[in-house]
Amino acid sequence: MANYCEICGKGIVSGMNVSHSHLKTKRTWKPNIQRVRAIVNGEVKRVNVCTRCLRSGNVQRDI
């Protein structure tokens, strides 16, 4: 599955795990992407959308 939102473009972000002794290791944060049926330009399509866009109403879901 794609790891980016087709509506807002949110994707994977990288950073560091920092321990108590301040050792650093690489890590990633992945967005919560859902594959939903949505109405896009008047027709039903399957799109990869983050839950923030679903919750805020940026996507009109097909029921």
TASUL-V157987 format. One record per run of one state. SS is the DSSP state (H for helix, E for strand, - for the rest). FROM is the first residue (numbers start at 1). LEN is the number of residues. If there is no record, write none. Layout:
# TASUL-V157987
ss:SS from:FROM len:LEN
ss:SS from:FROM len:LEN
This chain:
# TASUL-V157987
ss:- from:1 len:12
ss:E from:13 len:6
ss:- from:19 len:5
ss:E from:24 len:6
ss:- from:30 len:3
ss:E from:33 len:8
ss:- from:41 len:2
ss:E from:43 len:8
ss:H from:51 len:6
ss:- from:57 len:4
ss:E from:61 len:1
ss:- from:62 len:2
